[in-house]
Amino acid sequence: MHSNSRAMIALLAFLLVAPGCHKRTKRLIGVVPKATSHLFFMSIHAGVKDAARDFNVDILWNGPREETEFSRQIEIVDSMVAQHVDGLAISATDHTALVAPVRRAMKAGIPVTVFDSGLDITGYVTFVATDNYGAGVTAARKLAELVHGRGKVAELMHKPGGMSTGDRERGFEATMAQEFPSIQVVDRRYGMADRAKSRDAAENILTAHPDLDGMFASAEANSLGAMQAIEARGRSGKIKLITFDFSDEHVAALKAGTINVMLVQDPYRIGYEAVRSLVMKLNGEQPPHQIDLKARIIVKEDLAKPEIHALLFPKWRMEQ
């Protein structure tokens, strides 16, 4: 083959694979959850995927495995900015550490929606989340009701730096202090977004306070740790337990009486609304600046209700 012909073929091959030669046929929205290993974020992913189908966009879903890996989340956001995604949705592992990379996205002209957990930043398109402070208020009032307005309770917290769980914990503490003077919050410990560490923290609380009357666990992982510790001590039903988020294990513990009240978010809708807000923005529309979703109060008797079953066992899980 003539050398000029070989050079022409090489050039054509390069042009076919070169960046920018493949034009996107759909808009690409990057979605960065706090973690990928928890059922809560799997449910968000289901909502994200359905919104992508409904609004004819492509999704780039990527996040750290665990919620404590904020440096990994920073890398992922910067990678999506480098790929020039058309929009970015993020649930920040840390409300301050993720500010700089999100600002870099905004500076690059990428509209940003924040979901689930807030950031110390302005200029985002929409904030989609549960009313977390209000959920903490509800947790305090329900626990106070269960312990008849007096006694000793503890708080098993998630991890430092997370705005969503921090808001729940602040709502719980403020309400206990302001509304229930005969209830003492005798212990507060972090489970560090890890089930095993949460169980250890709960065990330490139970050891330090054998006369404990109740406990509030503010997220999925620490709820599971609290349940396991209470069951292992044979204290199910004796210690009143309010949990947050859900899993099959939560439901089993509610049926068994280890959990008294589950506070449950709608993660599917959080994911769906996050994508929809960015599609609206990209289409020149004005989405709501804030979407507050209330946490659902679920007790054992509610499990037979069709709408509760649909929330706890959504169609996407049944199809897996």
C-alpha distance (Angstrom), angle and dihedral (degrees) to the residues before:
residue distance angle dihedral
M1 . . .
H2 3.78 . .
S3 3.83 113.2 .
N4 3.82 91.4 -124.8
S5 3.80 90.5 54.4
R6 3.81 91.4 50.5
A7 3.80 90.1 49.8
M8 3.80 91.2 50.5
I9 3.82 92.0 50.1
A10 3.81 90.6 49.0
L11 3.80 90.9 50.3
L12 3.80 92.4 49.7
A13 3.82 90.9 48.8
F14 3.81 90.3 51.4
L15 3.79 92.5 49.2
L16 3.80 91.3 50.5
V17 3.80 92.9 56.5
A18 3.80 100.1 31.4
P19 3.79 117.6 116.5
G20 3.76 112.1 -96.6
C21 3.80 94.4 27.7
H22 3.78 90.0 91.3
K23 3.78 103.4 65.8
R24 3.79 114.6 -155.7
T25 3.76 112.3 -109.6
K26 3.82 90.4 -160.8
R27 3.76 135.3 30.7
L28 3.79 113.6 -94.7
I29 3.80 119.1 -137.2
G30 3.79 119.2 -168.8
V31 3.80 115.5 -145.6
V32 3.80 118.9 -166.6
P33 3.83 116.1 -172.5
K34 3.80 123.4 -166.6
A35 3.79 88.7 -115.1
T36 3.78 139.9 -7.8
S37 3.81 100.1 -149.9
H38 3.82 100.4 72.7
L39 3.80 126.4 84.0
F40 3.82 89.3 -128.5
F41 3.81 91.9 64.7
M42 3.81 92.5 40.6
S43 3.80 86.4 58.0
I44 3.81 90.4 48.8
H45 3.82 88.0 51.6
A46 3.81 90.1 54.9
G47 3.81 90.1 54.6
V48 3.81 90.7 46.5
K49 3.82 91.9 52.3
D50 3.80 93.7 48.8
A51 3.81 91.3 49.0
A52 3.82 89.4 50.2
R53 3.80 89.6 54.4
D54 3.81 93.9 45.1
F55 3.83 94.7 47.7
N56 3.81 97.4 36.0
V57 3.81 98.7 -120.4
D58 3.80 133.1 130.8
I59 3.82 121.3 -119.2
L60 3.79 129.6 -144.4
W61 3.83 103.6 -162.5
N62 3.80 116.9 -171.3
G63 3.78 135.0 144.4
P64 3.80 142.0 146.5
R65 3.78 117.7 -80.2
E66 3.82 93.6 -122.2
E67 3.80 132.1 34.2
T68 3.80 94.1 -122.4
E69 3.84 93.6 64.6
F70 3.80 98.7 91.1
S71 3.82 93.1 149.6
R72 3.80 89.0 59.1
Q73 3.79 90.0 49.5
I74 3.81 90.4 52.9
E75 3.83 89.4 53.5
I76 3.80 90.9 50.8
V77 3.81 93.6 50.4
D78 3.81 91.6 48.6
S79 3.82 89.8 49.0
M80 3.79 91.2 53.1
V81 3.81 90.8 49.4
A82 3.83 88.7 51.6
Q83 3.82 88.7 52.0
H84 3.81 89.7 53.2
V85 3.80 96.5 -127.2
D86 3.80 112.0 -166.8
G87 3.81 93.3 -128.0
L88 3.79 138.0 4.8
A89 3.80 130.5 -146.7
I90 3.80 118.4 -172.2
S91 3.79 140.5 -179.7
A92 3.79 101.9 -161.0
T93 3.80 120.4 -135.7
D94 3.81 88.3 -154.8
H95 3.80 125.5 23.8
T96 3.82 94.0 -141.5
A97 3.83 105.9 28.4
L98 3.82 93.0 59.3
V99 3.81 95.1 50.0
A100 3.83 95.9 89.5
P101 3.83 97.4 50.3
V102 3.81 91.7 45.0
R103 3.80 89.6 50.6
R104 3.80 88.0 52.1
A105 3.81 88.7 55.0
M106 3.80 91.7 49.9
K107 3.81 91.6 47.1
A108 3.80 88.0 53.7
G109 3.81 88.6 57.9
I110 3.80 95.7 -105.3
P111 3.83 113.5 141.5
V112 3.81 111.3 -130.3
T113 3.79 130.3 -152.9
V114 3.80 118.7 -168.5
F115 3.80 117.1 -147.8
D116 3.80 136.4 -174.1
S117 3.82 97.3 -8.9
G118 3.79 125.7 41.2
L119 3.79 134.8 -127.9
D120 3.80 132.9 -143.4
I121 3.78 90.3 -113.2
T122 3.79 142.0 96.7
G123 3.79 130.7 -150.6
Y124 3.81 97.4 64.0
V125 3.80 120.6 135.3
T126 3.81 101.1 -126.4
F127 3.79 138.3 -9.9
V128 3.82 110.1 -143.8
A129 3.79 116.0 -173.1
T130 3.75 149.1 120.2
D131 3.81 113.8 -84.7
N132 3.79 88.4 -102.5
Y133 3.79 98.8 177.9
G134 3.80 88.9 50.3
A135 3.81 89.3 49.3
G136 3.80 89.5 55.0
V137 3.81 89.7 51.1
T138 3.80 89.1 51.6
A139 3.81 91.4 48.8
A140 3.81 91.2 53.4
R141 3.80 93.5 48.8
K142 3.82 94.1 46.6
L143 3.81 92.2 47.8
A144 3.80 90.9 47.5
E145 3.79 88.9 52.1
L146 3.81 91.2 50.8
V147 3.84 93.5 51.0
H148 3.83 91.9 42.9
G149 3.80 94.7 -115.0
R150 3.80 98.1 -62.7
G151 3.80 141.9 71.8
K152 3.78 139.9 54.1
V153 3.78 125.5 -44.5
A154 3.80 135.8 173.3
E155 3.76 136.8 -151.7
L156 3.80 123.0 -136.4
M157 3.79 103.3 -160.7
H158 3.81 131.3 -159.8
K159 3.83 111.6 -129.7
P160 3.81 137.4 -56.9
G161 3.81 117.5 -88.1
G162 3.80 101.3 29.2
M163 3.79 110.4 120.4
S164 3.83 98.6 -160.4
T165 3.81 96.1 52.5
G166 3.80 91.1 36.4
D167 3.81 89.6 57.2
R168 3.81 90.8 50.8
E169 3.78 91.1 50.4
R170 3.81 93.0 47.0
G171 3.82 90.8 49.4
F172 3.80 90.5 50.5
E173 3.80 94.8 48.0
A174 3.80 96.2 44.5
T175 3.80 92.8 49.0
M176 3.79 93.2 48.1
A177 3.82 90.5 50.2
Q178 3.80 95.8 45.1
E179 3.80 103.0 37.2
F180 3.81 108.1 26.4
P181 3.82 112.5 45.1
S182 3.82 91.9 165.1
I183 3.81 92.4 61.0
Q184 3.81 118.8 81.0
V185 3.81 120.9 -155.0
V186 3.80 93.3 -147.0
D187 3.81 100.7 175.6
R188 3.82 139.7 23.1
R189 3.80 121.9 -176.1
Y190 3.81 137.1 165.0
G191 3.80 122.3 -122.2
M192 3.83 90.7 -164.9
A193 3.84 93.7 -131.0
D194 3.80 89.1 -70.9
R195 3.80 127.2 115.5
A196 3.83 96.5 -144.5
K197 3.80 93.7 45.7
S198 3.79 89.5 46.3
R199 3.78 91.1 53.2
D200 3.82 90.1 50.4
A201 3.82 90.5 49.9
A202 3.81 91.3 48.4
E203 3.83 91.0 48.1
N204 3.80 89.1 52.6
I205 3.81 91.2 50.4
L206 3.81 91.3 50.3
T207 3.81 91.0 48.3
A208 3.80 93.1 49.0
H209 3.82 93.3 45.7
P210 3.82 111.8 33.4
D211 3.82 89.2 167.5
L212 3.82 93.8 56.8
D213 3.81 114.7 144.7
G214 3.78 102.9 -169.3
M215 3.80 148.7 -1.1
F216 3.79 138.6 -155.4
A217 3.83 119.4 -153.3
S218 3.80 111.8 -166.7
A219 3.84 105.0 -156.0
E220 3.82 145.5 17.4
A221 3.81 101.2 -84.1
N222 3.80 97.3 43.1
S223 3.81 90.7 44.5
L224 3.81 89.0 57.5
G225 3.81 91.1 47.6
A226 3.80 92.0 49.4
M227 3.81 91.9 49.4
Q228 3.79 92.4 50.7
A229 3.81 93.8 47.7
I230 3.81 93.6 48.6
E231 3.81 92.3 46.7
A232 3.82 92.1 47.3
R233 3.82 90.2 53.5
G234 3.81 92.3 48.9
R235 3.82 89.6 -118.5
S236 3.81 98.4 126.0
G237 3.79 109.4 138.5
K238 3.80 91.8 9.3
I239 3.80 95.1 75.7
K240 3.80 111.0 50.4
L241 3.80 109.1 -131.5
I242 3.80 129.3 -161.8
T243 3.81 114.4 -172.0
F244 3.79 136.3 -173.5
D245 3.83 127.9 -137.1
F246 3.78 123.3 5.2
S247 3.78 148.4 -110.8
D248 3.80 135.4 162.8
E249 3.81 87.2 -86.8
H250 3.81 91.2 54.3
V251 3.80 90.5 52.2
A252 3.82 91.8 48.8
A253 3.82 90.4 49.4
L254 3.81 91.0 49.4
K255 3.81 89.9 51.9
A256 3.82 90.7 47.5
G257 3.80 94.1 49.3
T258 3.81 98.0 -113.7
I259 3.82 89.5 113.2
N260 3.80 117.2 47.3
V261 3.81 98.9 -175.1
M262 3.80 131.8 13.3
L263 3.79 118.0 -158.7
V264 3.78 105.8 -153.9
Q265 3.78 132.1 -167.2
D266 3.80 126.8 -156.1
P267 3.82 100.4 -119.4
Y268 3.81 93.6 170.2
R269 3.79 90.4 60.9
I270 3.82 92.2 44.8
G271 3.81 89.7 57.6
Y272 3.79 93.6 43.7
E273 3.81 94.6 49.5
A274 3.81 92.3 46.6
V275 3.81 91.4 58.9
R276 3.79 93.5 41.0
S277 3.82 91.8 53.7
L278 3.82 91.3 55.6
V279 3.80 92.9 46.4
M280 3.81 89.2 52.3
K281 3.80 90.9 49.9
L282 3.81 92.6 48.0
N283 3.81 89.0 50.2
G284 3.80 91.0 55.2
E285 3.81 94.4 -104.9
Q286 3.80 126.3 128.9
P287 3.82 112.0 -118.2
P288 3.83 121.1 -162.9
H289 3.80 111.4 -80.0
Q290 3.81 91.0 -137.4
I291 3.81 133.4 22.3
D292 3.82 113.1 -169.2
L293 3.80 116.4 -167.1
K294 3.80 120.0 -167.1
A295 3.80 121.8 -128.0
R296 3.80 113.7 -116.6
I297 3.82 119.2 -124.2
I298 3.81 109.8 -136.5
V299 3.80 126.9 -175.1
K300 3.81 128.2 177.4
E301 3.81 93.9 -91.4
D302 3.82 90.6 57.4
L303 3.81 94.3 63.0
A304 3.82 91.6 84.6
K305 3.81 92.8 57.7
P306 3.84 113.4 104.5
E307 3.83 94.1 -136.5
I308 3.82 91.1 52.6
H309 3.79 91.9 47.5
A310 3.83 89.3 51.3
L311 3.81 90.6 51.6
L312 3.82 95.4 47.6
F313 3.81 96.6 38.0
P314 3.81 105.5 31.3
K315 3.78 121.8 -171.8
W316 3.82 93.4 -104.8
R317 3.81 90.9 61.6
M318 3.79 92.8 48.4
E319 3.82 89.4 54.1
Q320 3.80 94.7 54.3
